Amino acid sequence: MRYEIRVEGHVSQTLAKAFPELDHVTIAGYTLLFGPVVDEAHLYGLLDRFQSLGLRVRELRQLPD
């Protein structure tokens, strides 16, 4: 499965390194992280990481294969 996660604000290069499995791009006031998510446990782990780093997830979408 591939996911797209929209995070509020600009995520620095250093902070983006906390998500090595995801690519990212900054677009007009938010950062879009995207990439493969192995299973539900991986997804919840990512969401936990976002929360622990103080990043606010604005949108989460599963992308078509």
PDB file of N, H, CA, C and O in Angstrom:
ATOM      1  N   MET A   1       0.840  -1.185   0.000  1.00  0.00           N
ATOM      2  CA  MET A   1       0.000   0.000   0.000  1.00  0.00           C
ATOM      3  C   MET A   1       0.880   1.242   0.000  1.00  0.00           C
ATOM      4  O   MET A   1       1.962   1.255   0.588  1.00  0.00           O
ATOM      5  N   ARG A   2       0.404   2.271  -0.662  1.00  0.00           N
ATOM      6  H   ARG A   2      -0.474   2.261  -1.140  1.00  0.00           H
ATOM      7  CA  ARG A   2       1.091   3.554  -0.658  1.00  0.00           C
ATOM      8  C   ARG A   2       0.171   4.587  -0.009  1.00  0.00           C
ATOM      9  O   ARG A   2      -1.043   4.585  -0.214  1.00  0.00           O
ATOM     10  N   TYR A   3       0.781   5.458   0.773  1.00  0.00           N
ATOM     11  H   TYR A   3       1.766   5.460   0.941  1.00  0.00           H
ATOM     12  CA  TYR A   3       0.014   6.495   1.460  1.00  0.00           C
ATOM     13  C   TYR A   3       0.603   7.861   1.178  1.00  0.00           C
ATOM     14  O   TYR A   3       1.779   8.007   0.847  1.00  0.00           O
ATOM     15  N   GLU A   4      -0.254   8.855   1.320  1.00  0.00           N
ATOM     16  H   GLU A   4      -1.210   8.737   1.589  1.00  0.00           H
ATOM     17  CA  GLU A   4       0.122  10.259   1.222  1.00  0.00           C
ATOM     18  C   GLU A   4      -0.333  10.915   2.519  1.00  0.00           C
ATOM     19  O   GLU A   4      -1.500  10.813   2.898  1.00  0.00           O
ATOM     20  N   ILE A   5       0.590  11.585   3.196  1.00  0.00           N
ATOM     21  H   ILE A   5       1.538  11.668   2.888  1.00  0.00           H
ATOM     22  CA  ILE A   5       0.292  12.196   4.488  1.00  0.00           C
ATOM     23  C   ILE A   5       0.628  13.680   4.398  1.00  0.00           C
ATOM     24  O   ILE A   5       1.775  14.053   4.149  1.00  0.00           O
ATOM     25  N   ARG A   6      -0.374  14.514   4.603  1.00  0.00           N
ATOM     26  H   ARG A   6      -1.305  14.211   4.806  1.00  0.00           H
ATOM     27  CA  ARG A   6      -0.191  15.970   4.536  1.00  0.00           C
ATOM     28  C   ARG A   6      -0.011  16.495   5.958  1.00  0.00           C
ATOM     29  O   ARG A   6      -0.856  16.281   6.827  1.00  0.00           O
ATOM     30  N   VAL A   7       1.107  17.187   6.175  1.00  0.00           N
ATOM     31  H   VAL A   7       1.793  17.361   5.468  1.00  0.00           H
ATOM     32  CA  VAL A   7       1.455  17.706   7.490  1.00  0.00           C
ATOM     33  C   VAL A   7       1.460  19.229   7.428  1.00  0.00           C
ATOM     34  O   VAL A   7       1.943  19.820   6.462  1.00  0.00           O
ATOM     35  N   GLU A   8       0.924  19.849   8.458  1.00  0.00           N
ATOM     36  H   GLU A   8       0.532  19.369   9.243  1.00  0.00           H
ATOM     37  CA  GLU A   8       0.866  21.307   8.529  1.00  0.00           C
ATOM     38  C   GLU A   8       2.270  21.896   8.631  1.00  0.00           C
ATOM     39  O   GLU A   8       3.082  21.427   9.430  1.00  0.00           O
ATOM     40  N   GLY A   9       2.560  22.910   7.838  1.00  0.00           N
ATOM     41  H   GLY A   9       1.901  23.291   7.190  1.00  0.00           H
ATOM     42  CA  GLY A   9       3.829  23.625   7.911  1.00  0.00           C
ATOM     43  C   GLY A   9       4.953  22.970   7.128  1.00  0.00           C
ATOM     44  O   GLY A   9       4.755  21.997   6.401  1.00  0.00           O
ATOM     45  N   HIS A  10       6.135  23.535   7.302  1.00  0.00           N
ATOM     46  H   HIS A  10       6.295  24.326   7.893  1.00  0.00           H
ATOM     47  CA  HIS A  10       7.326  23.072   6.600  1.00  0.00           C
ATOM     48  C   HIS A  10       8.096  22.109   7.494  1.00  0.00           C
ATOM     49  O   HIS A  10       8.453  22.460   8.618  1.00  0.00           O
ATOM     50  N   VAL A  11       8.353  20.909   7.011  1.00  0.00           N
ATOM     51  H   VAL A  11       8.063  20.624   6.097  1.00  0.00           H
ATOM     52  CA  VAL A  11       9.155  19.923   7.733  1.00  0.00           C
ATOM     53  C   VAL A  11      10.592  20.051   7.248  1.00  0.00           C
ATOM     54  O   VAL A  11      10.869  19.901   6.058  1.00  0.00           O
ATOM     55  N   SER A  12      11.496  20.327   8.165  1.00  0.00           N
ATOM     56  H   SER A  12      11.271  20.449   9.132  1.00  0.00           H
ATOM     57  CA  SER A  12      12.910  20.513   7.803  1.00  0.00           C
ATOM     58  C   SER A  12      13.521  19.199   7.311  1.00  0.00           C
ATOM     59  O   SER A  12      12.970  18.123   7.543  1.00  0.00           O
ATOM     60  N   GLN A  13      14.651  19.300   6.638  1.00  0.00           N
ATOM     61  H   GLN A  13      15.099  20.174   6.449  1.00  0.00           H
ATOM     62  CA  GLN A  13      15.372  18.113   6.158  1.00  0.00           C
ATOM     63  C   GLN A  13      15.732  17.211   7.334  1.00  0.00           C
ATOM     64  O   GLN A  13      15.627  15.989   7.235  1.00  0.00           O
ATOM     65  N   THR A  14      16.154  17.804   8.439  1.00  0.00           N
ATOM     66  H   THR A  14      16.240  18.797   8.519  1.00  0.00           H
ATOM     67  CA  THR A  14      16.528  17.035   9.624  1.00  0.00           C
ATOM     68  C   THR A  14      15.340  16.256  10.167  1.00  0.00           C
ATOM     69  O   THR A  14      15.460  15.073  10.486  1.00  0.00           O
ATOM     70  N   LEU A  15      14.200  16.916  10.272  1.00  0.00           N
ATOM     71  H   LEU A  15      14.103  17.877  10.013  1.00  0.00           H
ATOM     72  CA  LEU A  15      12.993  16.263  10.781  1.00  0.00           C
ATOM     73  C   LEU A  15      12.493  15.198   9.808  1.00  0.00           C
ATOM     74  O   LEU A  15      11.995  14.156  10.235  1.00  0.00           O
ATOM     75  N   ALA A  16      12.619  15.445   8.530  1.00  0.00           N
ATOM     76  H   ALA A  16      13.023  16.291   8.183  1.00  0.00           H
ATOM     77  CA  ALA A  16      12.184  14.482   7.517  1.00  0.00           C
ATOM     78  C   ALA A  16      12.979  13.176   7.612  1.00  0.00           C
ATOM     79  O   ALA A  16      12.491  12.120   7.210  1.00  0.00           O
ATOM     80  N   LYS A  17      14.197  13.251   8.141  1.00  0.00           N
ATOM     81  H   LYS A  17      14.593  14.109   8.468  1.00  0.00           H
ATOM     82  CA  LYS A  17      15.016  12.047   8.304  1.00  0.00           C
ATOM     83  C   LYS A  17      14.426  11.076   9.326  1.00  0.00           C
ATOM     84  O   LYS A  17      14.840   9.919   9.390  1.00  0.00           O
ATOM     85  N   ALA A  18      13.471  11.535  10.119  1.00  0.00           N
ATOM     86  H   ALA A  18      13.134  12.475  10.067  1.00  0.00           H
ATOM     87  CA  ALA A  18      12.772  10.655  11.059  1.00  0.00           C
ATOM     88  C   ALA A  18      11.824   9.706  10.326  1.00  0.00           C
ATOM     89  O   ALA A  18      11.280   8.776  10.921  1.00  0.00           O
ATOM     90  N   PHE A  19      11.631   9.954   9.017  1.00  0.00           N
ATOM     91  H   PHE A  19      12.073  10.709   8.534  1.00  0.00           H
ATOM     92  CA  PHE A  19      10.743   9.141   8.191  1.00  0.00           C
ATOM     93  C   PHE A  19      11.496   8.658   6.954  1.00  0.00           C
ATOM     94  O   PHE A  19      11.155   9.046   5.837  1.00  0.00           O
ATOM     95  N   PRO A  20      12.518   7.813   7.138  1.00  0.00           N
ATOM     96  CA  PRO A  20      13.364   7.414   6.004  1.00  0.00           C
ATOM     97  C   PRO A  20      12.615   6.630   4.926  1.00  0.00           C
ATOM     98  O   PRO A  20      13.055   6.579   3.777  1.00  0.00           O
ATOM     99  N   GLU A  21      11.499   6.027   5.289  1.00  0.00           N
ATOM    100  H   GLU A  21      11.142   6.068   6.223  1.00  0.00           H
ATOM    101  CA  GLU A  21      10.743   5.242   4.323  1.00  0.00           C
ATOM    102  C   GLU A  21       9.841   6.093   3.435  1.00  0.00           C
ATOM    103  O   GLU A  21       9.243   5.587   2.485  1.00  0.00           O
ATOM    104  N   LEU A  22       9.744   7.388   3.743  1.00  0.00           N
ATOM    105  H   LEU A  22      10.230   7.799   4.515  1.00  0.00           H
ATOM    106  CA  LEU A  22       8.857   8.280   2.997  1.00  0.00           C
ATOM    107  C   LEU A  22       9.649   9.361   2.263  1.00  0.00           C
ATOM    108  O   LEU A  22      10.651   9.870   2.767  1.00  0.00           O
ATOM    109  N   ASP A  23       9.178   9.697   1.067  1.00  0.00           N
ATOM    110  H   ASP A  23       8.365   9.283   0.658  1.00  0.00           H
ATOM    111  CA  ASP A  23       9.684  10.857   0.342  1.00  0.00           C
ATOM    112  C   ASP A  23       8.854  12.056   0.782  1.00  0.00           C
ATOM    113  O   ASP A  23       7.774  11.887   1.349  1.00  0.00           O
ATOM    114  N   HIS A  24       9.346  13.259   0.526  1.00  0.00           N
ATOM    115  H   HIS A  24      10.223  13.395   0.066  1.00  0.00           H
ATOM    116  CA  HIS A  24       8.564  14.426   0.927  1.00  0.00           C
ATOM    117  C   HIS A  24       8.779  15.589  -0.034  1.00  0.00           C
ATOM    118  O   HIS A  24       9.791  15.680  -0.729  1.00  0.00           O
ATOM    119  N   VAL A  25       7.792  16.465  -0.044  1.00  0.00           N
ATOM    120  H   VAL A  25       6.969  16.390   0.521  1.00  0.00           H
ATOM    121  CA  VAL A  25       7.847  17.691  -0.837  1.00  0.00           C
ATOM    122  C   VAL A  25       7.065  18.757  -0.062  1.00  0.00           C
ATOM    123  O   VAL A  25       6.031  18.466   0.541  1.00  0.00           O
ATOM    124  N   THR A  26       7.571  19.992  -0.086  1.00  0.00           N
ATOM    125  H   THR A  26       8.411  20.229  -0.575  1.00  0.00           H
ATOM    126  CA  THR A  26       6.900  21.108   0.585  1.00  0.00           C
ATOM    127  C   THR A  26       6.126  21.904  -0.455  1.00  0.00           C
ATOM    128  O   THR A  26       6.661  22.280  -1.498  1.00  0.00           O
ATOM    129  N   ILE A  27       4.847  22.155  -0.148  1.00  0.00           N
ATOM    130  H   ILE A  27       4.412  21.850   0.699  1.00  0.00           H
ATOM    131  CA  ILE A  27       3.961  22.873  -1.069  1.00  0.00           C
ATOM    132  C   ILE A  27       3.139  23.875  -0.271  1.00  0.00           C
ATOM    133  O   ILE A  27       2.352  23.484   0.592  1.00  0.00           O
ATOM    134  N   ALA A  28       3.310  25.146  -0.546  1.00  0.00           N
ATOM    135  H   ALA A  28       3.949  25.464  -1.247  1.00  0.00           H
ATOM    136  CA  ALA A  28       2.474  26.240  -0.024  1.00  0.00           C
ATOM    137  C   ALA A  28       1.903  26.012   1.376  1.00  0.00           C
ATOM    138  O   ALA A  28       0.694  25.848   1.536  1.00  0.00           O
ATOM    139  N   GLY A  29       2.754  26.002   2.368  1.00  0.00           N
ATOM    140  H   GLY A  29       3.737  26.135   2.238  1.00  0.00           H
ATOM    141  CA  GLY A  29       2.272  25.958   3.749  1.00  0.00           C
ATOM    142  C   GLY A  29       2.102  24.576   4.344  1.00  0.00           C
ATOM    143  O   GLY A  29       1.708  24.456   5.504  1.00  0.00           O
ATOM    144  N   TYR A  30       2.384  23.536   3.592  1.00  0.00           N
ATOM    145  H   TYR A  30       2.704  23.633   2.649  1.00  0.00           H
ATOM    146  CA  TYR A  30       2.315  22.200   4.167  1.00  0.00           C
ATOM    147  C   TYR A  30       3.378  21.314   3.535  1.00  0.00           C
ATOM    148  O   TYR A  30       3.967  21.655   2.509  1.00  0.00           O
ATOM    149  N   THR A  31       3.610  20.172   4.169  1.00  0.00           N
ATOM    150  H   THR A  31       3.132  19.895   5.002  1.00  0.00           H
ATOM    151  CA  THR A  31       4.559  19.192   3.652  1.00  0.00           C
ATOM    152  C   THR A  31       3.804  17.913   3.351  1.00  0.00           C
ATOM    153  O   THR A  31       2.991  17.449   4.151  1.00  0.00           O
ATOM    154  N   LEU A  32       4.081  17.357   2.199  1.00  0.00           N
ATOM    155  H   LEU A  32       4.741  17.734   1.549  1.00  0.00           H
ATOM    156  CA  LEU A  32       3.453  16.119   1.759  1.00  0.00           C
ATOM    157  C   LEU A  32       4.498  15.016   1.844  1.00  0.00           C
ATOM    158  O   LEU A  32       5.539  15.082   1.189  1.00  0.00           O
ATOM    159  N   LEU A  33       4.214  14.004   2.654  1.00  0.00           N
ATOM    160  H   LEU A  33       3.369  13.950   3.186  1.00  0.00           H
ATOM    161  CA  LEU A  33       5.078  12.841   2.756  1.00  0.00           C
ATOM    162  C   LEU A  33       4.343  11.682   2.099  1.00  0.00           C
ATOM    163  O   LEU A  33       3.131  11.543   2.262  1.00  0.00           O
ATOM    164  N   PHE A  34       5.060  10.860   1.365  1.00  0.00           N
ATOM    165  H   PHE A  34       6.045  10.974   1.233  1.00  0.00           H
ATOM    166  CA  PHE A  34       4.394   9.785   0.637  1.00  0.00           C
ATOM    167  C   PHE A  34       5.339   8.612   0.457  1.00  0.00           C
ATOM    168  O   PHE A  34       6.558   8.767   0.398  1.00  0.00           O
ATOM    169  N   GLY A  35       4.736   7.429   0.372  1.00  0.00           N
ATOM    170  H   GLY A  35       3.745   7.303   0.420  1.00  0.00           H
ATOM    171  CA  GLY A  35       5.542   6.242   0.164  1.00  0.00           C
ATOM    172  C   GLY A  35       4.826   4.991   0.629  1.00  0.00           C
ATOM    173  O   GLY A  35       3.653   5.032   1.000  1.00  0.00           O
ATOM    174  N   PRO A  36       5.547   3.873   0.605  1.00  0.00           N
ATOM    175  CA  PRO A  36       4.944   2.588   0.954  1.00  0.00           C
ATOM    176  C   PRO A  36       4.718   2.454   2.458  1.00  0.00           C
ATOM    177  O   PRO A  36       5.534   2.890   3.270  1.00  0.00           O
ATOM    178  N   VAL A  37       3.601   1.846   2.800  1.00  0.00           N
ATOM    179  H   VAL A  37       2.938   1.492   2.141  1.00  0.00           H
ATOM    180  CA  VAL A  37       3.291   1.488   4.184  1.00  0.00           C
ATOM    181  C   VAL A  37       2.983  -0.005   4.167  1.00  0.00           C
ATOM    182  O   VAL A  37       2.061  -0.454   3.488  1.00  0.00           O
ATOM    183  N   VAL A  38       3.756  -0.753   4.912  1.00  0.00           N
ATOM    184  H   VAL A  38       4.505  -0.389   5.465  1.00  0.00           H
ATOM    185  CA  VAL A  38       3.711  -2.217   4.845  1.00  0.00           C
ATOM    186  C   VAL A  38       2.395  -2.795   5.347  1.00  0.00           C
ATOM    187  O   VAL A  38       1.807  -3.667   4.709  1.00  0.00           O
ATOM    188  N   ASP A  39       1.939  -2.302   6.492  1.00  0.00           N
ATOM    189  H   ASP A  39       2.417  -1.593   7.011  1.00  0.00           H
ATOM    190  CA  ASP A  39       0.711  -2.833   7.088  1.00  0.00           C
ATOM    191  C   ASP A  39       0.142  -1.808   8.068  1.00  0.00           C
ATOM    192  O   ASP A  39       0.665  -0.702   8.204  1.00  0.00           O
ATOM    193  N   GLU A  40      -0.929  -2.193   8.741  1.00  0.00           N
ATOM    194  H   GLU A  40      -1.353  -3.092   8.630  1.00  0.00           H
ATOM    195  CA  GLU A  40      -1.598  -1.278   9.657  1.00  0.00           C
ATOM    196  C   GLU A  40      -0.694  -0.880  10.832  1.00  0.00           C
ATOM    197  O   GLU A  40      -0.724   0.270  11.271  1.00  0.00           O
ATOM    198  N   ALA A  41       0.102  -1.816  11.337  1.00  0.00           N
ATOM    199  H   ALA A  41       0.127  -2.749  10.980  1.00  0.00           H
ATOM    200  CA  ALA A  41       1.016  -1.517  12.439  1.00  0.00           C
ATOM    201  C   ALA A  41       2.041  -0.458  12.020  1.00  0.00           C
ATOM    202  O   ALA A  41       2.381   0.426  12.806  1.00  0.00           O
ATOM    203  N   HIS A  42       2.526  -0.552  10.788  1.00  0.00           N
ATOM    204  H   HIS A  42       2.249  -1.270  10.150  1.00  0.00           H
ATOM    205  CA  HIS A  42       3.473   0.433  10.268  1.00  0.00           C
ATOM    206  C   HIS A  42       2.803   1.812  10.195  1.00  0.00           C
ATOM    207  O   HIS A  42       3.404   2.821  10.565  1.00  0.00           O
ATOM    208  N   LEU A  43       1.568   1.844   9.719  1.00  0.00           N
ATOM    209  H   LEU A  43       1.080   1.024   9.418  1.00  0.00           H
ATOM    210  CA  LEU A  43       0.833   3.108   9.618  1.00  0.00           C
ATOM    211  C   LEU A  43       0.671   3.755  10.991  1.00  0.00           C
ATOM    212  O   LEU A  43       0.921   4.950  11.152  1.00  0.00           O
ATOM    213  N   TYR A  44       0.255   2.966  11.976  1.00  0.00           N
ATOM    214  H   TYR A  44       0.052   1.995  11.845  1.00  0.00           H
ATOM    215  CA  TYR A  44       0.086   3.520  13.325  1.00  0.00           C
ATOM    216  C   TYR A  44       1.428   3.948  13.917  1.00  0.00           C
ATOM    217  O   TYR A  44       1.485   4.914  14.677  1.00  0.00           O
ATOM    218  N   GLY A  45       2.491   3.252  13.585  1.00  0.00           N
ATOM    219  H   GLY A  45       2.445   2.467  12.967  1.00  0.00           H
ATOM    220  CA  GLY A  45       3.821   3.657  14.026  1.00  0.00           C
ATOM    221  C   GLY A  45       4.220   4.999  13.440  1.00  0.00           C
ATOM    222  O   GLY A  45       4.795   5.838  14.133  1.00  0.00           O
ATOM    223  N   LEU A  46       3.916   5.204  12.155  1.00  0.00           N
ATOM    224  H   LEU A  46       3.449   4.522  11.592  1.00  0.00           H
ATOM    225  CA  LEU A  46       4.187   6.494  11.520  1.00  0.00           C
ATOM    226  C   LEU A  46       3.400   7.608  12.207  1.00  0.00           C
ATOM    227  O   LEU A  46       3.947   8.668  12.510  1.00  0.00           O
ATOM    228  N   LEU A  47       2.121   7.361  12.449  1.00  0.00           N
ATOM    229  H   LEU A  47       1.677   6.499  12.203  1.00  0.00           H
ATOM    230  CA  LEU A  47       1.286   8.374  13.095  1.00  0.00           C
ATOM    231  C   LEU A  47       1.799   8.700  14.491  1.00  0.00           C
ATOM    232  O   LEU A  47       1.761   9.857  14.912  1.00  0.00           O
ATOM    233  N   ASP A  48       2.279   7.688  15.213  1.00  0.00           N
ATOM    234  H   ASP A  48       2.310   6.749  14.871  1.00  0.00           H
ATOM    235  CA  ASP A  48       2.888   7.909  16.528  1.00  0.00           C
ATOM    236  C   ASP A  48       4.122   8.802  16.416  1.00  0.00           C
ATOM    237  O   ASP A  48       4.323   9.704  17.229  1.00  0.00           O
ATOM    238  N   ARG A  49       4.952   8.537  15.392  1.00  0.00           N
ATOM    239  H   ARG A  49       4.789   7.803  14.732  1.00  0.00           H
ATOM    240  CA  ARG A  49       6.152   9.345  15.175  1.00  0.00           C
ATOM    241  C   ARG A  49       5.790  10.800  14.891  1.00  0.00           C
ATOM    242  O   ARG A  49       6.413  11.716  15.428  1.00  0.00           O
ATOM    243  N   PHE A  50       4.771  11.012  14.034  1.00  0.00           N
ATOM    244  H   PHE A  50       4.265  10.268  13.597  1.00  0.00           H
ATOM    245  CA  PHE A  50       4.322  12.374  13.753  1.00  0.00           C
ATOM    246  C   PHE A  50       3.919  13.074  15.051  1.00  0.00           C
ATOM    247  O   PHE A  50       4.326  14.208  15.308  1.00  0.00           O
ATOM    248  N   GLN A  51       3.130  12.398  15.850  1.00  0.00           N
ATOM    249  H   GLN A  51       2.799  11.477  15.641  1.00  0.00           H
ATOM    250  CA  GLN A  51       2.647  12.988  17.095  1.00  0.00           C
ATOM    251  C   GLN A  51       3.796  13.279  18.059  1.00  0.00           C
ATOM    252  O   GLN A  51       3.842  14.355  18.655  1.00  0.00           O
ATOM    253  N   SER A  52       4.711  12.345  18.216  1.00  0.00           N
ATOM    254  H   SER A  52       4.674  11.471  17.731  1.00  0.00           H
ATOM    255  CA  SER A  52       5.809  12.549  19.175  1.00  0.00           C
ATOM    256  C   SER A  52       6.743  13.674  18.745  1.00  0.00           C
ATOM    257  O   SER A  52       7.408  14.280  19.585  1.00  0.00           O
ATOM    258  N   LEU A  53       6.801  13.959  17.450  1.00  0.00           N
ATOM    259  H   LEU A  53       6.261  13.467  16.767  1.00  0.00           H
ATOM    260  CA  LEU A  53       7.639  15.049  16.947  1.00  0.00           C
ATOM    261  C   LEU A  53       6.883  16.376  16.868  1.00  0.00           C
ATOM    262  O   LEU A  53       7.439  17.384  16.432  1.00  0.00           O
ATOM    263  N   GLY A  54       5.617  16.373  17.289  1.00  0.00           N
ATOM    264  H   GLY A  54       5.166  15.554  17.643  1.00  0.00           H
ATOM    265  CA  GLY A  54       4.831  17.602  17.303  1.00  0.00           C
ATOM    266  C   GLY A  54       4.328  18.027  15.942  1.00  0.00           C
ATOM    267  O   GLY A  54       4.003  19.197  15.736  1.00  0.00           O
ATOM    268  N   LEU A  55       4.258  17.081  14.999  1.00  0.00           N
ATOM    269  H   LEU A  55       4.522  16.131  15.166  1.00  0.00           H
ATOM    270  CA  LEU A  55       3.776  17.392  13.654  1.00  0.00           C
ATOM    271  C   LEU A  55       2.276  17.142  13.582  1.00  0.00           C
ATOM    272  O   LEU A  55       1.788  16.104  14.032  1.00  0.00           O
ATOM    273  N   ARG A  56       1.557  18.088  13.020  1.00  0.00           N
ATOM    274  H   ARG A  56       1.953  18.930  12.655  1.00  0.00           H
ATOM    275  CA  ARG A  56       0.102  17.974  12.932  1.00  0.00           C
ATOM    276  C   ARG A  56      -0.298  17.414  11.570  1.00  0.00           C
ATOM    277  O   ARG A  56      -0.095  18.062  10.543  1.00  0.00           O
ATOM    278  N   VAL A  57      -0.864  16.217  11.565  1.00  0.00           N
ATOM    279  H   VAL A  57      -1.029  15.691  12.400  1.00  0.00           H
ATOM    280  CA  VAL A  57      -1.332  15.584  10.338  1.00  0.00           C
ATOM    281  C   VAL A  57      -2.674  16.189   9.965  1.00  0.00           C
ATOM    282  O   VAL A  57      -3.625  16.157  10.746  1.00  0.00           O
ATOM    283  N   ARG A  58      -2.738  16.745   8.746  1.00  0.00           N
ATOM    284  H   ARG A  58      -1.966  16.771   8.111  1.00  0.00           H
ATOM    285  CA  ARG A  58      -3.974  17.380   8.273  1.00  0.00           C
ATOM    286  C   ARG A  58      -4.791  16.443   7.385  1.00  0.00           C
ATOM    287  O   ARG A  58      -6.015  16.554   7.317  1.00  0.00           O
ATOM    288  N   GLU A  59      -4.109  15.522   6.705  1.00  0.00           N
ATOM    289  H   GLU A  59      -3.114  15.432   6.760  1.00  0.00           H
ATOM    290  CA  GLU A  59      -4.817  14.622   5.794  1.00  0.00           C
ATOM    291  C   GLU A  59      -3.989  13.347   5.618  1.00  0.00           C
ATOM    292  O   GLU A  59      -2.759  13.379   5.580  1.00  0.00           O
ATOM    293  N   LEU A  60      -4.695  12.245   5.515  1.00  0.00           N
ATOM    294  H   LEU A  60      -5.694  12.220   5.547  1.00  0.00           H
ATOM    295  CA  LEU A  60      -4.074  10.948   5.310  1.00  0.00           C
ATOM    296  C   LEU A  60      -4.879  10.229   4.228  1.00  0.00           C
ATOM    297  O   LEU A  60      -6.091  10.054   4.360  1.00  0.00           O
ATOM    298  N   ARG A  61      -4.192   9.813   3.153  1.00  0.00           N
ATOM    299  H   ARG A  61      -3.208   9.955   3.046  1.00  0.00           H
ATOM    300  CA  ARG A  61      -4.903   9.140   2.053  1.00  0.00           C
ATOM    301  C   ARG A  61      -4.135   7.909   1.614  1.00  0.00           C
ATOM    302  O   ARG A  61      -2.909   7.922   1.510  1.00  0.00           O
ATOM    303  N   GLN A  62      -4.878   6.850   1.359  1.00  0.00           N
ATOM    304  H   GLN A  62      -5.874   6.840   1.443  1.00  0.00           H
ATOM    305  CA  GLN A  62      -4.285   5.685   0.725  1.00  0.00           C
ATOM    306  C   GLN A  62      -4.327   5.932  -0.778  1.00  0.00           C
ATOM    307  O   GLN A  62      -5.372   6.285  -1.324  1.00  0.00           O
ATOM    308  N   LEU A  63      -3.201   5.748  -1.439  1.00  0.00           N
ATOM    309  H   LEU A  63      -2.352   5.461  -0.995  1.00  0.00           H
ATOM    310  CA  LEU A  63      -3.115   5.983  -2.866  1.00  0.00           C
ATOM    311  C   LEU A  63      -3.431   4.700  -3.637  1.00  0.00           C
ATOM    312  O   LEU A  63      -3.165   3.606  -3.139  1.00  0.00           O
ATOM    313  N   PRO A  64      -3.983   4.814  -4.822  1.00  0.00           N
ATOM    314  CA  PRO A  64      -4.250   3.612  -5.620  1.00  0.00           C
ATOM    315  C   PRO A  64      -2.923   2.945  -6.018  1.00  0.00           C
ATOM    316  O   PRO A  64      -1.912   3.617  -6.222  1.00  0.00           O
ATOM    317  N   ASP A  65      -2.952   1.647  -6.119  1.00  0.00           N
ATOM    318  H   ASP A  65      -3.773   1.101  -5.953  1.00  0.00           H
ATOM    319  CA  ASP A  65      -1.738   0.895  -6.517  1.00  0.00           C
ATOM    320  C   ASP A  65      -1.381   1.062  -7.951  1.00  0.00           C
ATOM    321  O   ASP A  65      -0.393   0.490  -8.412  1.00  0.00           O
TER     322      ASP A  65
END
